[in-house]
Amino acid sequence: MLRAGVKYQRPLTIAFVLIGIFFVIEAVAGFWTNSLSLLSDAGHMFTDVLGLGMALAAIRVSARHAAKGSDQQGSHTFGLYRLEILAAFVNALLLFAVAIYVLIEAVRRFFDKPEVLGWPMLAVAVAGLAVNMVAFLLLREGSKESINLEGAYLEVLADAVGSVGVIVAALMLELLGWTWADPVIAALIGLWILPRTYRLGRQAVRILLQAAPHGVDLEQLSDDLEGLPEVLDVHDLHVWTLTSGMDAASAHLMTNNDADHHQVLDQARSVLVEEYGIAHATLQIEPEDHVGCHEVDW
């Protein structure tokens, strides 16, 4: 089965090209109009370009590595699927850095109000919103299946909101003469980015630290496996996420000496797949008179 990232590689590529081109336009316009909100949106769009580029690279490298087959994967025994998670984590760091910079610069500009060209700023912001909406639609479906694509999707969504903020700031500046609108809107954009950045970063860190997936109660899982006929004890139980949509588990199942190991394995796998959605599991069957397993001290 194709991984979610590979399946959505084409729309991700289109989004990357569109946003990459418009980032240059918006950055130049930001300096020309002297608008902080436009520059902050351009800075965020730059993280979009980096984020989308890393997401695309992660998908291509992972797909190329997986295509080699298990016999040619060398030291990467789990493949390179974790590149998606690393890319999502770096995206979160970039978003956080941009948000902090915008907040600091907004405070500075609130007291030092430079002249801002409102109408050109408005035109560029409207065009930026259109580009972001196209990218948003391209990535929306894939974001439901891949944390990597979710990271790219959230960046584009945040940037679209940023473009709306720039439009509002430009209208307030030109129609009402409110010079403070530009730094205030820029600060609001930064504050809007932060919680979404935290959520994405926290999710990526949980996976990198191999925490149990959300919704998997390890105690309940242990009880369910131990409740199987002929299973006496369950230990060394581990459940983790390799990448989006790929949960894995390993466990030692102690059984009666005369237990049917084939039946125990089939029943354990059935519990994992049907009750917890874990299709990849490594299960070690241990007769009750087996010794040595508990000597492992970690």
Backbone as JSON, one array per atom type, in Angstrom:
{
  "sequence": "MLRAGVKYQRPLTIAFVLIGIFFVIEAVAGFWTNSLSLLSDAGHMFTDVLGLGMALAAIRVSARHAAKGSDQQGSHTFGLYRLEILAAFVNALLLFAVAIYVLIEAVRRFFDKPEVLGWPMLAVAVAGLAVNMVAFLLLREGSKESINLEGAYLEVLADAVGSVGVIVAALMLELLGWTWADPVIAALIGLWILPRTYRLGRQAVRILLQAAPHGVDLEQLSDDLEGLPEVLDVHDLHVWTLTSGMDAASAHLMTNNDADHHQVLDQARSVLVEEYGIAHATLQIEPEDHVGCHEVDW",
  "N": [[0.85, -1.2, 0.0], [0.51, 2.22, -0.83], [2.26, 4.8, 0.86], [0.88, 7.57, 2.68], [2.17, 10.01, 2.25], [3.59, 9.62, -0.2], [1.48, 9.22, -1.94], [0.35, 11.74, -2.07], [2.26, 13.3, -3.25], [2.41, 14.78, -5.65], [0.45, 17.0, -5.44], [1.72, 18.24, -3.28], [4.14, 19.02, -4.4], [3.26, 20.89, -6.32], [2.16, 22.83, -4.62], [4.49, 23.6, -3.27], [6.0, 24.83, -5.34], [4.32, 26.97, -6.1], [4.12, 28.5, -3.7], [6.8, 29.02, -3.24], [7.49, 30.7, -5.37], [5.8, 32.9, -4.86], [6.71, 33.7, -2.39], [9.09, 35.12, -2.89], [8.07, 37.33, -4.27], [6.44, 38.48, -2.27], [8.29, 39.06, -0.25], [9.95, 40.98, -1.44], [8.01, 42.96, -1.89], [7.31, 43.49, 0.74], [9.57, 44.79, 1.82], [9.57, 46.97, 0.13], [7.11, 48.3, 0.63], [7.45, 48.73, 3.3], [6.12, 47.35, 5.29], [5.48, 45.69, 8.26], [3.67, 43.64, 8.88], [3.33, 42.51, 6.38], [5.95, 41.72, 5.84], [6.26, 39.91, 7.95], [4.43, 38.01, 7.19], [5.66, 37.22, 4.85], [7.98, 36.15, 5.94], [6.89, 34.02, 7.31], [5.92, 32.67, 5.13], [8.31, 31.94, 4.01], [9.14, 29.98, 5.79], [7.19, 28.21, 5.09], [8.04, 27.5, 2.54], [10.5, 26.25, 3.13], [9.54, 24.25, 4.84], [7.7, 22.82, 3.22], [9.49, 22.01, 1.28], [11.23, 20.34, 2.76], [9.37, 18.44, 3.58], [8.65, 17.35, 1.13], [11.13, 16.35, 0.29], [11.57, 14.45, 2.29], [9.51, 12.62, 1.77], [10.22, 11.72, -0.8], [12.78, 10.58, -0.38], [12.15, 8.6, 1.5], [10.37, 7.04, 0.01], [12.04, 6.19, -2.08], [13.88, 4.7, -0.64], [12.23, 2.72, 0.44], [11.47, 1.45, -1.89], [13.65, -0.06, -2.55], [13.42, -2.43, -1.24], [13.27, -4.86, 1.44], [15.6, -6.37, 1.57], [17.65, -4.75, 0.83], [18.03, -2.6, 2.48], [20.03, -2.05, 4.24], [21.55, -0.63, 7.08], [19.29, 0.69, 7.97], [16.89, -0.52, 9.4], [14.2, -0.08, 9.86], [13.5, 1.31, 7.67], [13.21, 4.61, 6.21], [11.14, 6.07, 7.23], [10.85, 7.74, 9.42], [11.85, 10.18, 8.68], [9.77, 11.81, 7.88], [8.69, 12.6, 10.33], [10.82, 13.94, 11.5], [11.02, 16.07, 9.71], [8.58, 17.35, 10.21], [9.02, 18.15, 12.85], [11.17, 19.97, 12.59], [9.85, 21.87, 11.06], [8.08, 22.87, 12.98], [9.88, 24.1, 14.76], [10.9, 26.14, 13.12], [8.58, 27.66, 12.62], [8.06, 28.53, 15.23], [10.3, 30.15, 15.75], [9.93, 32.21, 13.85], [7.52, 33.31, 14.75], [8.24, 34.36, 17.28], [10.15, 36.28, 16.51], [8.54, 38.05, 15.03], [6.82, 39.02, 17.02], [8.6, 40.39, 18.7], [9.6, 42.36, 16.94], [7.24, 43.66, 16.35], [6.56, 44.94, 18.76], [8.67, 46.76, 18.89], [8.16, 48.36, 16.61], [5.74, 49.44, 17.24], [6.19, 51.62, 18.79], [7.83, 53.05, 17.19], [6.87, 54.34, 14.51], [7.03, 53.64, 11.25], [6.67, 54.91, 7.84], [4.2, 53.41, 5.88], [3.26, 51.81, 2.86], [0.11, 51.51, 2.02], [-1.83, 50.69, -0.03], [-0.38, 49.21, -2.11], [0.53, 47.21, -0.41], [-1.89, 46.02, 0.29], [-2.7, 44.94, -2.19], [-0.73, 42.99, -2.68], [-1.15, 41.32, -0.49], [-3.72, 40.31, -0.97], [-3.24, 38.82, -3.3], [-1.47, 37.0, -2.16], [-3.15, 35.64, -0.38], [-4.8, 34.31, -2.2], [-2.95, 32.53, -3.39], [-2.25, 31.0, -1.16], [-4.71, 29.8, -0.55], [-5.07, 28.12, -2.72], [-2.91, 26.34, -2.31], [-3.72, 25.39, 0.17], [-6.06, 23.93, -0.45], [-4.9, 21.95, -2.02], [-3.4, 20.49, -0.19], [-5.11, 19.67, 1.82], [-6.52, 17.14, 1.93], [-4.45, 15.23, 2.13], [-3.35, 15.94, 4.58], [-4.81, 14.67, 6.5], [-3.84, 12.16, 6.73], [-1.09, 12.07, 7.1], [1.43, 13.16, 9.29], [3.53, 14.67, 8.46], [2.56, 15.92, 6.1], [0.51, 17.19, 7.39], [1.88, 19.06, 8.9], [2.87, 20.74, 6.88], [0.44, 21.57, 5.82], [-0.71, 22.94, 8.0], [1.04, 25.07, 8.17], [0.55, 26.4, 5.76], [-2.14, 27.01, 6.15], [-1.96, 28.71, 8.38], [-0.53, 30.74, 7.2], [-2.37, 31.66, 5.34], [-4.28, 32.77, 7.04], [-2.64, 34.74, 8.03], [-2.34, 36.32, 5.73], [-4.92, 37.32, 5.49], [-4.93, 38.89, 7.77], [-3.03, 40.83, 7.04], [-4.39, 42.06, 4.96], [-6.52, 43.23, 6.37], [-5.04, 44.98, 8.0], [-3.95, 46.68, 6.07], [-6.25, 47.92, 5.01], [-7.24, 49.22, 7.28], [-5.18, 50.99, 7.68], [-5.14, 52.59, 5.35], [-7.81, 53.48, 5.04], [-8.65, 54.39, 7.54], [-6.47, 55.54, 8.69], [-4.98, 54.45, 10.73], [-2.06, 53.97, 11.96], [-0.96, 52.21, 13.73], [-2.0, 49.78, 13.18], [-0.57, 48.05, 11.51], [1.81, 46.95, 12.99], [0.36, 45.81, 15.12], [-1.37, 43.92, 13.95], [0.58, 42.28, 12.87], [1.71, 41.28, 15.24], [-0.48, 39.85, 16.22], [-0.65, 37.88, 14.28], [1.69, 36.49, 14.85], [1.05, 35.54, 17.45], [-1.08, 33.91, 16.83], [0.13, 31.87, 15.43], [1.69, 30.5, 17.32], [0.31, 28.57, 19.22], [-0.5, 26.53, 17.43], [1.91, 25.76, 16.43], [3.05, 24.69, 18.71], [1.38, 22.47, 19.15], [1.9, 20.87, 16.87], [4.68, 20.46, 17.18], [4.73, 19.12, 19.67], [3.39, 16.75, 19.04], [5.14, 15.63, 17.16], [7.43, 15.3, 18.76], [6.51, 13.43, 20.64], [6.31, 11.15, 19.02], [8.97, 10.86, 18.18], [10.13, 10.28, 20.62], [9.11, 7.85, 21.01], [6.7, 7.41, 22.38], [3.66, 5.88, 23.53], [0.99, 5.58, 21.17], [-1.7, 8.0, 20.92], [-4.74, 7.1, 22.43], [-4.16, 4.47, 22.88], [-4.22, 2.39, 25.49], [-1.93, 1.16, 27.55], [-2.02, -0.47, 29.82], [-4.57, -1.61, 29.63], [-4.29, -2.94, 27.2], [-2.32, -4.8, 27.89], [-3.77, -6.28, 29.77], [-5.76, -7.32, 28.09], [-4.29, -8.98, 26.39], [-3.21, -10.73, 28.26], [-5.48, -11.94, 29.09], [-6.08, -13.83, 27.21], [-6.71, -17.26, 26.28], [-4.56, -19.68, 27.69], [-2.47, -17.91, 28.02], [-0.3, -16.77, 30.41], [1.15, -14.63, 31.4], [2.13, -11.29, 30.59], [4.78, -9.38, 29.45], [7.45, -6.95, 28.93], [6.15, -5.21, 27.13], [5.69, -3.07, 24.45], [4.64, -0.23, 22.67], [4.57, 1.84, 19.88], [4.84, 4.62, 17.58], [5.84, 4.57, 14.29], [5.73, 6.22, 12.01], [3.34, 8.49, 10.53], [0.25, 6.87, 10.73], [1.41, 4.38, 11.05], [1.64, 2.29, 13.39], [3.33, 0.27, 15.8], [4.12, -2.74, 17.67], [5.55, -4.67, 20.35], [5.99, -7.61, 22.33], [6.31, -9.93, 25.07], [4.91, -13.03, 25.56], [3.96, -15.15, 28.03], [3.22, -18.56, 28.28], [1.28, -21.59, 28.96], [3.1, -24.66, 29.28], [2.28, -26.61, 27.46], [0.93, -25.2, 25.55], [-0.73, -24.18, 22.51], [1.17, -22.67, 20.33], [0.81, -21.48, 17.84], [-1.91, -20.88, 17.84], [-2.04, -19.1, 19.99], [-0.51, -16.95, 19.01], [-2.07, -16.19, 16.78], [-4.43, -15.36, 18.05], [-3.48, -13.26, 19.66], [-2.52, -11.45, 17.74], [-4.93, -10.88, 16.51], [-6.28, -9.47, 18.53], [-4.65, -7.19, 18.68], [-4.89, -6.06, 16.11], [-7.7, -5.81, 15.62], [-8.74, -4.54, 17.93], [-6.99, -2.46, 18.53], [-5.88, -1.48, 16.24], [-3.3, -2.1, 15.39], [-1.19, -3.4, 13.2], [1.37, -4.27, 12.76], [3.32, -6.27, 14.55], [5.6, -7.7, 16.86], [5.88, -10.62, 18.44], [6.87, -12.54, 21.15], [6.8, -15.84, 22.17], [6.82, -17.52, 25.22], [7.33, -20.42, 26.97], [6.16, -21.44, 30.24], [8.17, -22.6, 31.78], [10.44, -21.51, 30.84], [13.58, -19.85, 31.2], [15.58, -16.92, 31.96], [14.66, -14.67, 30.59], [13.84, -12.57, 32.28], [16.23, -11.59, 33.13], [17.13, -9.49, 31.7], [17.82, -6.12, 32.18], [16.72, -3.65, 31.42]],
  "CA": [[0.0, 0.0, 0.0], [1.29, 3.46, -0.9], [2.21, 5.66, 2.03], [0.09, 8.78, 2.44], [3.02, 11.06, 1.69], [3.87, 9.34, -1.6], [0.23, 9.39, -2.67], [0.07, 13.17, -2.23], [3.51, 13.96, -3.63], [2.18, 15.75, -6.73], [-0.08, 18.27, -4.93], [2.72, 18.87, -2.43], [5.1, 19.65, -5.3], [2.62, 22.08, -6.88], [2.09, 23.82, -3.55], [5.86, 24.07, -3.03], [6.4, 25.74, -6.42], [3.5, 28.19, -6.01], [4.49, 29.31, -2.53], [8.18, 29.45, -3.44], [7.5, 31.87, -6.28], [5.16, 34.06, -4.26], [7.53, 34.18, -1.28], [10.01, 36.14, -3.43], [7.26, 38.51, -4.56], [5.97, 39.1, -1.03], [9.44, 39.6, 0.47], [10.33, 42.23, -2.11], [6.94, 43.93, -1.63], [7.37, 43.86, 2.15], [10.61, 45.82, 1.99], [9.18, 48.16, -0.64], [6.03, 48.99, 1.32], [7.88, 48.93, 4.69], [5.06, 46.79, 6.12], [5.9, 44.59, 9.11], [2.75, 42.52, 8.74], [3.63, 41.85, 5.11], [7.23, 41.05, 6.02], [6.05, 38.75, 8.82], [3.76, 37.0, 6.36], [6.69, 36.71, 3.95], [8.85, 35.28, 6.75], [6.17, 32.77, 7.53], [5.87, 31.97, 3.86], [9.63, 31.33, 3.82], [9.12, 28.7, 6.5], [6.37, 27.31, 4.27], [8.9, 26.98, 1.47], [11.42, 25.27, 3.74], [8.77, 23.13, 5.36], [7.2, 22.03, 2.1], [10.65, 21.39, 0.64], [11.67, 19.22, 3.59], [8.34, 17.41, 3.51], [8.77, 16.71, -0.18], [12.37, 15.57, 0.29], [11.37, 13.29, 3.17], [8.67, 11.66, 1.06], [10.96, 11.11, -1.91], [13.84, 9.71, 0.14], [11.51, 7.44, 2.11], [9.83, 6.19, -1.05], [13.17, 5.57, -2.78], [14.45, 3.7, 0.25], [11.29, 1.61, 0.54], [11.43, 0.75, -3.17], [14.78, -0.99, -2.64], [13.07, -3.71, -0.67], [13.85, -5.13, 2.76], [16.91, -7.0, 1.47], [18.67, -3.78, 0.45], [17.87, -1.41, 3.3], [21.23, -1.83, 5.02], [21.42, -0.41, 8.52], [18.0, 1.3, 8.28], [16.0, -1.69, 9.46], [12.82, 0.38, 9.82], [13.36, 2.23, 6.56], [13.45, 6.03, 6.52], [9.85, 6.71, 7.45], [10.94, 8.77, 10.47], [12.18, 11.47, 8.09], [8.56, 12.62, 7.91], [8.53, 13.16, 11.66], [11.89, 14.92, 11.68], [10.65, 17.25, 8.93], [7.51, 18.03, 10.93], [9.61, 18.77, 14.04], [11.92, 21.15, 12.14], [8.84, 22.86, 10.68], [7.58, 23.49, 14.21], [10.93, 24.99, 15.26], [10.95, 27.31, 12.24], [7.4, 28.46, 12.9], [8.23, 29.14, 16.54], [11.29, 31.23, 15.61], [9.31, 33.31, 13.11], [6.51, 33.93, 15.61], [8.93, 35.15, 18.3], [10.75, 37.44, 15.85], [7.48, 38.99, 14.68], [6.34, 39.65, 18.24], [9.61, 41.36, 19.15], [9.64, 43.47, 15.99], [5.98, 44.4, 16.46], [6.68, 45.82, 19.92], [9.58, 47.85, 18.53], [7.54, 49.24, 15.64], [4.57, 50.1, 17.81], [6.65, 52.91, 19.32], [8.56, 53.74, 16.13], [5.93, 54.09, 13.4], [7.54, 54.05, 9.93], [5.66, 55.09, 6.8], [3.85, 52.14, 5.21], [2.46, 51.99, 1.64], [-1.03, 50.64, 2.28], [-2.51, 50.07, -1.18], [0.43, 48.1, -2.64], [0.52, 46.16, 0.62], [-3.18, 45.34, 0.16], [-2.72, 44.15, -3.42], [0.12, 41.82, -2.51], [-1.79, 40.45, 0.49], [-4.84, 39.62, -1.64], [-2.64, 37.79, -4.15], [-0.93, 35.97, -1.27], [-4.27, 34.84, 0.11], [-5.22, 33.43, -3.29], [-1.95, 31.47, -3.51], [-2.37, 30.12, 0.0], [-5.94, 29.02, -0.64], [-4.81, 27.04, -3.68], [-2.07, 25.37, -1.62], [-4.56, 24.82, 1.23], [-6.92, 22.91, -1.05], [-4.06, 20.86, -2.51], [-2.84, 19.7, 0.92], [-6.11, 19.37, 2.85], [-6.82, 15.72, 2.02], [-3.28, 14.5, 2.6], [-3.04, 16.26, 5.97], [-5.56, 13.77, 7.37], [-3.19, 10.86, 6.76], [0.34, 12.16, 7.34], [1.84, 14.28, 10.15], [4.41, 15.49, 7.62], [1.69, 16.76, 5.3], [-0.25, 18.03, 8.32], [2.73, 20.19, 9.23], [2.85, 21.65, 5.73], [-0.93, 22.09, 5.73], [-0.9, 23.93, 9.06], [1.82, 26.26, 7.82], [-0.18, 27.11, 4.71], [-3.35, 27.56, 6.76], [-1.55, 29.85, 9.19], [-0.12, 31.81, 6.29], [-3.59, 32.22, 4.77], [-4.81, 33.66, 8.08], [-1.74, 35.89, 8.04], [-2.67, 37.17, 4.58], [-6.15, 38.03, 5.86], [-4.53, 39.92, 8.71], [-2.36, 41.9, 6.3], [-5.45, 42.78, 4.24], [-7.21, 44.06, 7.36], [-4.13, 46.04, 8.4], [-3.83, 47.64, 4.96], [-7.5, 48.68, 4.93], [-7.29, 50.12, 8.44], [-4.15, 52.01, 7.49], [-5.49, 53.53, 4.28], [-9.14, 54.06, 5.17], [-8.84, 55.01, 8.85], [-5.25, 56.22, 9.1], [-4.46, 53.83, 11.95], [-0.7, 53.49, 11.68], [-0.61, 51.12, 14.65], [-2.62, 48.53, 12.73], [0.43, 47.15, 10.91], [2.51, 46.14, 13.99], [-0.57, 45.04, 15.95], [-1.79, 42.74, 13.17], [1.75, 41.41, 12.79], [1.81, 40.59, 16.53], [-1.57, 38.88, 16.29], [-0.27, 36.75, 13.43], [2.65, 35.7, 15.62], [0.35, 34.86, 18.53], [-1.93, 32.88, 16.23], [0.98, 30.77, 14.99], [2.34, 29.79, 18.43], [-0.32, 27.34, 19.73], [-0.49, 25.5, 16.4], [3.29, 25.28, 16.39], [3.22, 23.85, 19.9], [0.67, 21.2, 18.93], [2.64, 20.07, 15.9], [5.95, 20.05, 17.78], [4.48, 18.13, 20.71], [3.05, 15.48, 18.39], [6.37, 15.09, 16.57], [8.32, 14.86, 19.85], [5.97, 12.18, 21.18], [6.67, 10.05, 18.12], [10.42, 10.68, 18.23], [10.45, 9.67, 21.91], [8.48, 6.53, 20.97], [5.6, 7.3, 23.32], [2.52, 5.12, 23.02], [0.07, 6.43, 20.4], [-2.91, 8.44, 21.6], [-5.83, 6.14, 22.31], [-3.7, 3.13, 23.24], [-4.03, 2.22, 26.93], [-1.01, 0.03, 27.66], [-2.5, -1.38, 30.86], [-5.7, -2.35, 29.08], [-3.75, -3.85, 26.18], [-1.67, -5.9, 28.6], [-4.83, -7.11, 30.33], [-6.43, -8.02, 27.0], [-3.42, -10.07, 25.94], [-3.08, -11.7, 29.35], [-6.76, -12.63, 29.21], [-6.22, -14.86, 26.18], [-6.52, -18.62, 26.77], [-3.21, -20.25, 27.74], [-1.47, -16.88, 28.3], [-0.17, -16.61, 31.86], [1.76, -13.36, 31.77], [2.58, -10.42, 29.5], [5.79, -8.42, 29.89], [8.19, -6.27, 27.84], [5.18, -4.7, 26.16], [6.04, -1.76, 23.91], [3.84, 0.23, 21.54], [5.1, 3.12, 19.43], [4.49, 5.04, 16.23], [7.0, 4.73, 13.42], [5.4, 7.46, 11.3], [1.89, 8.65, 10.47], [-0.5, 5.7, 10.31], [2.19, 3.15, 11.19], [1.9, 1.93, 14.78], [3.96, -1.04, 15.95], [4.12, -3.24, 19.04], [6.3, -5.88, 20.65], [5.63, -8.11, 23.66], [6.6, -11.31, 25.42], [3.73, -13.7, 26.1], [4.28, -16.41, 28.72], [2.1, -19.48, 28.12], [1.43, -22.94, 29.5], [4.11, -25.44, 28.55], [1.68, -27.37, 26.37], [0.06, -24.3, 24.77], [-0.62, -24.16, 21.05], [1.77, -21.36, 20.05], [0.18, -20.89, 16.63], [-3.2, -20.32, 18.24], [-1.78, -17.93, 20.83], [-0.08, -15.87, 18.12], [-3.21, -15.74, 15.99], [-5.35, -14.63, 18.92], [-2.84, -12.01, 20.07], [-2.53, -10.54, 16.59], [-6.31, -10.47, 16.3], [-6.56, -8.43, 19.51], [-3.91, -5.98, 18.32], [-5.43, -5.47, 14.88], [-9.13, -5.47, 15.7], [-9.06, -3.66, 19.05], [-6.08, -1.32, 18.66], [-5.43, -1.03, 14.93], [-1.85, -2.31, 15.25], [-1.01, -4.55, 12.31], [2.77, -4.71, 12.79], [3.66, -6.65, 15.93], [6.58, -8.76, 17.08], [5.45, -11.3, 19.67], [7.72, -13.67, 21.56], [6.1, -16.8, 23.01], [7.72, -18.14, 26.19], [6.72, -21.42, 27.89], [6.29, -21.01, 31.63], [9.4, -23.1, 32.39], [11.59, -20.85, 30.19], [14.31, -18.98, 32.13], [16.54, -16.01, 31.36], [14.05, -13.44, 30.02], [13.8, -11.51, 33.27], [17.56, -11.12, 33.44], [17.32, -8.21, 31.01], [17.58, -5.11, 33.21], [16.22, -2.37, 30.92]],
  "C": [[0.88, 1.25, 0.0], [1.16, 4.23, 0.39], [1.48, 6.95, 1.66], [0.94, 9.86, 1.77], [3.3, 10.86, 0.21], [2.64, 9.61, -2.45], [-0.05, 10.86, -2.97], [1.31, 13.96, -2.62], [3.27, 15.04, -4.68], [1.56, 17.05, -6.22], [0.9, 18.99, -4.01], [3.75, 19.61, -3.28], [4.53, 20.94, -5.89], [2.55, 23.2, -5.84], [3.45, 24.43, -3.26], [6.28, 25.1, -4.07], [5.62, 27.06, -6.32], [3.95, 29.09, -4.87], [5.92, 29.82, -2.65], [8.27, 30.7, -4.31], [6.92, 33.1, -5.57], [5.93, 34.57, -3.06], [8.46, 35.3, -1.74], [9.25, 37.44, -3.67], [6.88, 39.24, -3.27], [7.12, 39.71, -0.23], [9.87, 40.94, -0.12], [9.3, 43.33, -1.82], [6.96, 44.39, -0.17], [8.39, 44.94, 2.42], [10.22, 47.11, 1.28], [8.12, 48.97, 0.1], [6.37, 49.32, 2.78], [6.83, 48.41, 5.68], [5.58, 45.6, 6.93], [4.98, 43.39, 8.97], [2.99, 41.77, 7.44], [4.97, 41.11, 5.18], [7.09, 39.81, 6.91], [5.36, 37.63, 8.05], [4.75, 36.39, 5.37], [7.64, 35.77, 4.7], [8.19, 33.96, 7.03], [6.07, 31.97, 6.25], [7.21, 31.32, 3.54], [9.72, 30.01, 4.58], [8.23, 27.7, 5.78], [7.23, 26.67, 3.19], [9.86, 25.93, 2.01], [10.68, 24.03, 4.2], [8.26, 22.22, 4.26], [8.35, 21.32, 1.39], [11.15, 20.2, 1.42], [10.66, 18.08, 3.58], [8.44, 16.63, 2.22], [10.02, 15.84, -0.24], [12.22, 14.31, 1.13], [10.56, 12.22, 2.48], [9.45, 10.95, -0.03], [12.06, 10.17, -1.42], [13.25, 8.45, 0.75], [10.99, 6.48, 1.05], [10.94, 5.47, -1.8], [13.77, 4.46, -1.95], [13.54, 2.48, 0.35], [11.26, 0.79, -0.74], [12.58, -0.25, -3.32], [14.44, -2.37, -2.11], [13.83, -3.98, 0.62], [15.24, -5.73, 2.68], [18.02, -6.0, 1.18], [18.63, -2.52, 1.32], [19.03, -1.18, 4.26], [20.95, -1.66, 6.5], [20.09, 0.2, 8.92], [16.93, 0.21, 8.3], [14.52, -1.32, 9.48], [12.58, 1.31, 8.63], [13.65, 3.65, 7.01], [12.14, 6.79, 6.74], [9.92, 7.83, 8.48], [11.36, 10.14, 9.91], [10.97, 12.39, 8.06], [8.4, 13.32, 9.26], [9.59, 14.21, 11.94], [11.57, 16.21, 10.93], [9.56, 18.05, 9.64], [8.06, 18.76, 12.16], [10.4, 20.04, 13.67], [10.96, 22.26, 11.72], [8.34, 23.61, 11.91], [8.61, 24.47, 14.78], [11.0, 26.27, 14.43], [9.77, 28.24, 12.5], [7.53, 29.2, 14.23], [9.19, 30.33, 16.46], [10.7, 32.44, 14.91], [8.31, 34.05, 13.99], [7.16, 34.83, 16.66], [9.54, 36.41, 17.69], [9.68, 38.5, 15.55], [6.96, 39.72, 15.92], [7.32, 40.72, 18.75], [9.63, 42.59, 18.25], [8.36, 44.31, 16.07], [6.01, 45.37, 17.63], [7.57, 47.03, 19.58], [8.9, 48.86, 17.61], [6.32, 49.97, 16.18], [4.94, 51.49, 18.34], [7.4, 53.73, 18.26], [7.81, 53.47, 14.83], [6.51, 54.57, 12.07], [6.4, 54.22, 8.93], [5.45, 53.78, 6.05], [2.96, 52.45, 4.01], [1.29, 51.0, 1.68], [-1.62, 49.94, 1.08], [-1.67, 48.99, -1.85], [0.49, 46.92, -1.68], [-0.76, 45.35, 0.51], [-3.2, 44.43, -1.08], [-1.91, 42.86, -3.29], [-0.52, 40.82, -1.53], [-2.94, 39.66, -0.12], [-4.3, 38.52, -2.55], [-2.07, 36.65, -3.3], [-2.01, 35.07, -0.72], [-4.74, 33.86, -0.95], [-4.26, 32.26, -3.45], [-2.07, 30.48, -2.36], [-3.63, 29.27, -0.05], [-5.79, 27.88, -1.63], [-3.99, 25.94, -3.01], [-2.85, 24.65, -0.53], [-5.43, 23.69, 0.68], [-6.11, 21.71, -1.54], [-3.62, 19.93, -1.38], [-3.88, 19.2, 1.92], [-6.34, 17.87, 3.01], [-5.65, 14.93, 2.6], [-2.96, 14.76, 4.06], [-3.76, 15.35, 6.96], [-4.84, 12.44, 7.57], [-1.71, 10.9, 7.14], [0.67, 13.37, 8.21], [2.77, 15.21, 9.38], [3.58, 16.46, 6.79], [0.83, 17.66, 6.19], [0.56, 19.26, 8.7], [2.74, 21.22, 8.11], [1.5, 22.33, 5.6], [-1.17, 23.18, 6.77], [-0.13, 25.21, 8.76], [1.09, 27.09, 6.77], [-1.45, 27.74, 5.27], [-3.02, 28.8, 7.59], [-1.17, 31.03, 8.31], [-1.33, 32.46, 5.63], [-4.25, 33.18, 5.76], [-3.95, 34.93, 8.17], [-2.04, 36.86, 6.91], [-3.95, 37.97, 4.85], [-5.82, 39.16, 6.82], [-3.87, 41.1, 8.02], [-3.39, 42.73, 5.53], [-6.18, 43.73, 5.19], [-6.34, 45.25, 7.77], [-4.02, 47.12, 7.32], [-5.08, 48.51, 4.85], [-7.62, 49.67, 6.09], [-6.31, 51.27, 8.28], [-4.61, 53.06, 6.48], [-6.83, 54.22, 4.5], [-9.34, 54.83, 6.47], [-7.61, 55.77, 9.36], [-4.63, 55.67, 10.37], [-3.09, 53.22, 11.68], [-0.28, 52.33, 12.58], [-1.13, 49.77, 14.19], [-1.59, 47.53, 12.21], [1.18, 46.33, 11.97], [1.57, 45.3, 14.85], [-1.02, 43.77, 15.22], [-0.63, 41.75, 13.05], [1.91, 40.6, 14.08], [0.73, 39.54, 16.67], [-1.28, 37.66, 15.43], [0.71, 35.85, 14.19], [1.99, 34.91, 16.73], [-0.53, 33.73, 18.01], [-1.11, 31.66, 15.84], [1.42, 29.9, 16.17], [1.61, 28.53, 18.91], [-0.34, 26.22, 18.71], [0.91, 24.91, 16.25], [3.55, 24.33, 17.56], [2.57, 22.48, 19.7], [1.44, 20.3, 17.98], [3.95, 19.57, 16.49], [5.78, 18.99, 18.83], [4.17, 16.76, 20.1], [4.29, 14.83, 17.78], [7.31, 14.56, 17.65], [7.82, 13.56, 20.47], [6.37, 10.99, 20.32], [8.16, 9.79, 18.18], [10.86, 10.02, 19.54], [9.79, 8.3, 22.07], [7.44, 6.34, 22.08], [4.48, 6.49, 22.69], [1.57, 6.05, 22.27], [-1.13, 6.84, 21.25], [-4.02, 7.4, 21.38], [-5.44, 4.72, 22.65], [-3.4, 3.11, 24.74], [-3.18, 0.98, 27.14], [-1.47, -0.98, 28.72], [-3.65, -2.24, 30.35], [-5.24, -3.36, 28.04], [-3.09, -5.05, 26.84], [-2.71, -6.85, 29.19], [-5.53, -7.93, 29.25], [-5.59, -9.2, 26.5], [-3.3, -11.15, 27.01], [-4.37, -12.49, 29.54], [-6.99, -13.7, 28.16], [-6.03, -16.25, 26.79], [-5.06, -19.05, 26.66], [-2.11, -19.2, 27.94], [-1.46, -16.61, 29.79], [0.33, -15.22, 32.26], [2.17, -12.61, 30.51], [3.61, -9.45, 30.06], [6.57, -7.9, 28.68], [7.26, -5.81, 26.72], [5.57, -3.29, 25.74], [5.14, -1.45, 22.72], [4.34, 1.61, 21.15], [4.62, 3.41, 18.02], [5.76, 5.24, 15.43], [6.88, 6.03, 12.62], [3.89, 7.5, 11.19], [1.21, 7.39, 9.95], [0.24, 4.39, 10.42], [2.55, 2.92, 12.66], [2.46, 0.51, 14.84], [3.97, -1.44, 17.41], [5.05, -4.43, 19.14], [5.97, -6.3, 22.07], [6.11, -9.54, 23.82], [5.35, -11.9, 26.06], [4.15, -15.03, 26.73], [3.04, -17.31, 28.7], [2.33, -20.76, 28.91], [2.45, -23.71, 28.66], [3.54, -26.17, 27.35], [0.76, -26.51, 25.49], [0.32, -24.44, 23.27], [-0.11, -22.76, 20.65], [1.17, -20.68, 18.83], [-1.13, -20.22, 17.01], [-3.02, -19.07, 19.08], [-1.38, -16.73, 19.97], [-1.25, -15.3, 17.33], [-4.17, -14.91, 16.83], [-4.77, -13.28, 19.35], [-2.84, -10.99, 18.93], [-3.94, -10.03, 16.31], [-6.7, -9.35, 17.26], [-5.89, -7.12, 19.09], [-4.51, -5.28, 17.11], [-6.85, -4.96, 15.07], [-9.45, -4.46, 16.81], [-8.22, -2.39, 19.09], [-5.54, -0.82, 17.32], [-3.94, -1.17, 14.7], [-1.62, -3.58, 14.44], [0.42, -5.09, 12.34], [3.16, -4.99, 14.24], [4.69, -7.77, 15.92], [6.29, -9.38, 18.44], [6.35, -12.49, 19.94], [6.94, -14.56, 22.53], [7.1, -17.5, 23.92], [6.97, -19.17, 27.04], [7.02, -21.03, 29.33], [7.56, -21.52, 32.3], [10.65, -22.5, 31.74], [12.24, -19.9, 31.2], [15.23, -18.03, 31.32], [15.95, -14.69, 30.88], [14.12, -12.29, 31.01], [15.18, -11.01, 33.69], [17.89, -9.82, 32.74], [16.93, -7.09, 31.95], [17.18, -3.74, 32.65], [15.05, -2.61, 29.96]]
}
